[in-house]
Amino acid sequence: MALHSGGSDQTYRISHDAEKYKTRIHMSRPSARLATMVDDLPRIPTKTPRAGTVQSVERAMAILQALSEEEEGCRLTDLSQKTNLSVSTVHRLLTTLERQKFAHFDPSTNLWHVGRMAFTVGSSFLRQRSFVAPALPFLKRLRDLTNETANLGVIEDGEVLVLSQVKSREIMRAITRIGGRVPMGRSGMGKAILSTYPRFAVEAEQAQLHRKPAHMANDGYAVDDEEFMRGLRCIAAAVYGPQGEVLCAISVSGLSIRIPPARVPRLGELLVKTADELTHALGGCRPEG
C-alpha cells in the first residue's frame, strides 16, 4: 500500500523493504563477459527446489511476480537482486518469457515489463470469479458517495487478495493495487470475512497470526483502524453467495484525516447496505443467525 499524489508528478510511497544497494549496474541485454562479471558478485543462496517441482518454472514465476510489483518497469540487475538469481539466468528466462509474450522489453528505457499474455492468462482468473464484473457498478457508486477508494477482495492463502478497485479522485489517496495482498487480521476486508467464520476458526486464525483478537465486524462491518498502515483507515463488509457462504468483501479506504472516527459509523452503514445490495444482485443471501 502507498500514498499516491495523483495531481502532481510526485508519488509518495511507503516501503517496508530497505534498499540494500546504493550503487547498481544498469544494463538491458548484457554481453556474456559482463554478465559473468556481475555473476561473480556475492549473492544470497537461492532456496533448494522442492521435490516434484521444476526449478526453471519456479524461477520464471518469481521473475514475473517481481515484474508485476513494479508498475514503471524493472531493470535486469534489479530483477536479479529481487529474485536472488544471477543476471545471466534472469536474462535467459526473460528472453524466453518475451518470446511467449509474458514479458516485454522497452529498449528506450532499458526496462522490462509484464507482457500482454500475462494479462490474458490473469484475466481468466477473474472470469472464474463471476462476482467481479457485477460488483464494479457498486464499487463506482461507493467511490462517488465517499470520495474514497473502493475495493473488492477475496481470501487466498490466508491473505486478502485485491481483485477489483475504483480509485478515489482525491489528490492524496490510499492505494493497494489490484493483485496486491494484505494480512487478514490487519485489514478491513480480512476482518469482515473473518467475522463470518465459526468461532473456532477465528480463534485458530488469530493464533496463527500471533496477535490479540482483532477488532471484528461491528453491526455488519469491520474496521482497519490504521493497523495495516499508519495514516490509513479502511471500513469493509462481507458479500454472500446463494448458500449464505461468504464470496468476498468490499471496502472503502482512505487517509485517516479524511476518515476520522466520527465518520466510521456512517461509512459502515453505507458499506453494509451496499454489500447487501450486491449480495442480492448475485442471488445470494445473508446466513441465518
Legacy VTK file of the C-alpha trace (Angstrom):
# vtk DataFile Version 3.0
C-alpha trace
ASCII
DATASET POLYDATA
POINTS 289 float
0.000 0.000 0.000
1.209 3.521 -0.713
0.212 7.133 -0.555
-0.112 8.437 -4.085
-0.261 12.022 -5.273
-2.488 11.845 -8.338
-2.433 15.584 -9.035
1.286 16.130 -9.371
4.369 14.494 -10.750
5.357 13.282 -7.296
4.442 9.890 -5.932
4.787 9.288 -2.199
5.353 5.630 -1.348
5.848 3.844 1.963
8.005 0.764 1.531
8.712 -1.965 4.042
11.842 -3.089 2.192
15.031 -1.132 2.789
17.253 -0.512 -0.220
20.134 -2.947 0.010
22.415 -1.472 -2.602
23.385 2.173 -3.178
25.126 1.532 -6.499
23.546 -0.541 -9.230
24.740 -1.688 -12.637
22.155 -0.569 -15.220
22.003 -2.642 -18.393
19.364 -4.295 -20.528
20.880 -7.145 -22.525
24.389 -7.679 -21.122
27.214 -9.264 -23.002
28.307 -12.697 -21.817
31.527 -11.232 -20.375
29.705 -8.521 -18.426
27.086 -10.971 -17.177
29.860 -13.248 -15.941
31.495 -10.340 -14.091
28.245 -9.477 -12.355
27.621 -13.144 -11.583
30.843 -13.188 -9.587
29.401 -10.730 -7.057
28.336 -12.196 -3.673
24.757 -13.407 -3.763
22.276 -14.792 -1.276
21.879 -18.526 -1.905
18.611 -19.462 -3.586
16.267 -21.939 -1.991
16.682 -25.575 -2.896
13.786 -26.579 -5.157
11.207 -28.803 -3.541
10.762 -32.373 -4.703
8.372 -32.682 -7.625
8.899 -29.094 -8.842
10.669 -27.695 -11.905
13.288 -25.153 -10.876
13.271 -23.167 -14.118
9.482 -22.739 -13.938
9.677 -21.587 -10.321
12.357 -19.077 -11.259
10.352 -17.776 -14.226
7.307 -17.333 -11.984
9.442 -15.455 -9.435
10.592 -13.095 -12.189
7.013 -12.481 -13.344
5.929 -11.775 -9.781
8.789 -9.306 -9.322
7.848 -7.585 -12.603
4.218 -7.299 -11.512
5.283 -5.347 -8.420
6.952 -2.599 -10.476
4.397 -0.537 -12.395
7.083 1.564 -14.104
9.165 -1.434 -15.166
12.309 -3.019 -13.816
15.951 -3.203 -14.859
17.675 -6.515 -15.379
20.049 -6.086 -12.469
17.191 -5.064 -10.161
15.325 -8.239 -11.091
18.463 -10.202 -10.339
18.600 -8.711 -6.842
14.873 -9.142 -6.209
14.882 -12.829 -7.161
18.380 -13.721 -5.876
19.204 -15.145 -9.296
22.259 -14.458 -11.414
21.995 -11.828 -14.140
22.632 -14.401 -16.871
19.867 -16.673 -15.521
17.384 -13.807 -15.302
18.283 -12.628 -18.807
17.858 -16.129 -20.253
14.462 -16.602 -18.600
13.297 -13.111 -19.580
14.206 -13.810 -23.192
12.090 -16.970 -23.087
9.198 -15.122 -21.444
9.484 -12.356 -24.041
9.191 -14.833 -26.898
5.961 -16.111 -25.359
4.684 -12.521 -24.777
4.738 -12.922 -20.979
7.428 -10.227 -20.668
8.144 -7.103 -22.679
11.398 -5.168 -23.071
11.357 -1.418 -23.763
14.677 -0.508 -25.434
14.040 3.225 -24.988
14.166 2.914 -21.197
16.050 -0.386 -20.783
13.177 -1.582 -18.587
11.326 -4.877 -18.530
7.546 -5.053 -18.082
4.864 -7.699 -17.728
3.740 -8.796 -21.201
0.232 -8.892 -22.649
-0.009 -12.689 -22.460
0.347 -12.485 -18.665
-2.689 -10.193 -18.670
-4.620 -12.643 -20.846
-3.869 -15.534 -18.510
-4.604 -13.439 -15.421
-7.935 -12.328 -16.852
-9.115 -15.930 -16.931
-8.786 -15.977 -13.138
-11.137 -13.003 -12.896
-13.616 -14.660 -15.247
-13.808 -17.575 -12.841
-14.776 -15.095 -10.117
-18.197 -14.344 -11.578
-18.924 -11.652 -8.990
-16.124 -9.262 -10.009
-17.794 -7.718 -13.078
-21.259 -7.312 -11.472
-19.611 -5.657 -8.458
-17.976 -2.855 -10.469
-21.041 -0.515 -10.552
-21.387 -0.913 -6.769
-17.710 -0.028 -6.279
-18.061 3.029 -8.515
-21.071 4.191 -6.520
-19.155 3.711 -3.268
-16.285 5.786 -4.641
-18.653 8.551 -5.766
-20.559 8.647 -2.460
-17.472 8.607 -0.226
-14.783 10.204 -2.432
-12.506 7.378 -1.269
-11.022 4.334 -2.983
-13.413 1.357 -3.198
-12.022 -2.192 -3.195
-13.135 -5.799 -3.590
-11.073 -8.655 -2.174
-11.123 -12.379 -1.503
-9.206 -14.680 0.794
-6.371 -16.637 -0.804
-3.643 -18.482 1.071
-4.520 -16.763 4.340
-4.304 -13.234 2.915
-6.682 -10.773 1.296
-6.168 -10.600 -2.470
-7.472 -7.387 -4.089
-9.371 -8.308 -7.265
-11.062 -5.044 -8.216
-10.739 -1.391 -7.340
-12.132 2.041 -8.200
-9.644 4.721 -7.198
-10.519 7.903 -5.349
-10.390 11.169 -7.254
-8.659 12.845 -4.322
-5.103 14.073 -4.937
-3.790 12.085 -1.970
-5.319 8.631 -1.827
-4.740 5.161 -0.455
-3.608 2.584 -2.973
-3.499 -1.155 -2.627
-3.097 -2.140 -6.247
-5.163 -4.815 -7.937
-3.382 -8.094 -7.305
-1.930 -6.758 -4.065
-2.183 -8.681 -0.805
-2.840 -7.543 2.762
-2.931 -9.515 6.042
-6.319 -10.875 7.074
-6.152 -9.752 10.688
-4.943 -6.227 9.916
-7.246 -5.299 7.034
-10.878 -4.288 6.926
-11.821 -6.836 4.267
-9.947 -9.591 6.075
-11.727 -8.842 9.337
-15.113 -8.684 7.607
-14.573 -12.165 6.182
-13.067 -13.492 9.420
-16.165 -12.374 11.297
-18.255 -14.827 9.252
-16.148 -17.810 10.305
-17.181 -20.133 13.150
-15.664 -19.097 16.469
-13.119 -21.928 16.500
-11.919 -20.973 13.035
-11.462 -17.341 14.060
-9.525 -18.363 17.167
-7.302 -20.625 15.083
-6.701 -17.821 12.607
-5.785 -15.414 15.396
-3.401 -17.972 16.914
-1.736 -18.320 13.541
-1.354 -14.556 13.298
0.213 -14.446 16.793
-1.934 -11.419 17.553
-4.517 -10.434 20.088
-8.068 -10.947 18.805
-8.623 -8.377 16.083
-11.461 -5.887 16.141
-14.121 -7.838 14.278
-17.233 -6.799 12.435
-19.485 -4.474 14.397
-23.071 -4.019 13.165
-22.124 -5.876 9.990
-18.925 -4.021 9.149
-15.260 -4.231 10.114
-12.631 -1.539 10.584
-8.907 -1.411 9.927
-8.041 1.436 12.280
-4.563 2.290 10.972
-3.423 -1.261 11.752
-2.059 -2.208 8.345
-0.511 1.192 7.753
-0.380 4.264 9.932
-2.369 7.129 8.500
-4.792 4.904 6.571
-8.226 3.685 7.641
-10.491 1.113 5.973
-14.125 0.052 6.500
-15.428 -3.175 4.965
-18.397 -5.548 4.788
-18.826 -9.123 3.540
-20.754 -10.229 0.428
-22.566 -13.583 0.395
-23.480 -16.258 -2.156
-26.649 -18.311 -2.768
-25.973 -20.700 0.123
-25.112 -17.930 2.557
-21.400 -18.533 2.036
-19.073 -15.536 2.013
-17.880 -14.744 -1.512
-15.764 -11.662 -0.967
-15.638 -8.367 0.882
-15.925 -4.773 -0.282
-14.365 -1.752 1.379
-13.562 1.923 1.199
-10.109 3.078 2.272
-8.527 6.472 2.652
-6.398 8.776 4.732
-7.365 8.797 8.399
-7.598 12.592 8.339
-10.473 12.222 5.842
-11.974 9.232 7.653
-11.976 10.327 11.312
-13.583 8.034 13.924
-16.798 10.093 13.837
-17.248 9.239 10.136
-16.734 5.495 10.541
-20.313 4.550 11.610
-21.834 6.364 8.616
-19.430 4.687 6.231
-20.069 1.360 7.955
-23.809 1.661 7.355
-23.168 2.504 3.715
-20.832 -0.492 3.315
-23.359 -2.886 4.870
-26.164 -1.548 2.680
-24.043 -1.790 -0.480
-22.811 -5.286 0.422
-26.411 -6.422 0.965
-27.444 -4.964 -2.402
-24.543 -6.708 -4.141
-25.401 -9.951 -2.338
-28.971 -9.675 -3.630
-27.764 -8.855 -7.175
-25.649 -12.030 -7.137
-28.612 -14.136 -5.980
-27.091 -14.560 -2.539
-28.399 -14.224 0.976
-27.035 -13.496 4.423
-26.645 -16.603 6.616
-29.223 -17.011 9.338
-28.247 -16.154 12.900
LINES 1 290
289 0 1 2 3 4 5 6 7 8 9 10 11 12 13 14 15 16 17 18 19 20 21 22 23 24 25 26 27 28 29 30 31 32 33 34 35 36 37 38 39 40 41 42 43 44 45 46 47 48 49 50 51 52 53 54 55 56 57 58 59 60 61 62 63 64 65 66 67 68 69 70 71 72 73 74 75 76 77 78 79 80 81 82 83 84 85 86 87 88 89 90 91 92 93 94 95 96 97 98 99 100 101 102 103 104 105 106 107 108 109 110 111 112 113 114 115 116 117 118 119 120 121 122 123 124 125 126 127 128 129 130 131 132 133 134 135 136 137 138 139 140 141 142 143 144 145 146 147 148 149 150 151 152 153 154 155 156 157 158 159 160 161 162 163 164 165 166 167 168 169 170 171 172 173 174 175 176 177 178 179 180 181 182 183 184 185 186 187 188 189 190 191 192 193 194 195 196 197 198 199 200 201 202 203 204 205 206 207 208 209 210 211 212 213 214 215 216 217 218 219 220 221 222 223 224 225 226 227 228 229 230 231 232 233 234 235 236 237 238 239 240 241 242 243 244 245 246 247 248 249 250 251 252 253 254 255 256 257 258 259 260 261 262 263 264 265 266 267 268 269 270 271 272 273 274 275 276 277 278 279 280 281 282 283 284 285 286 287 288
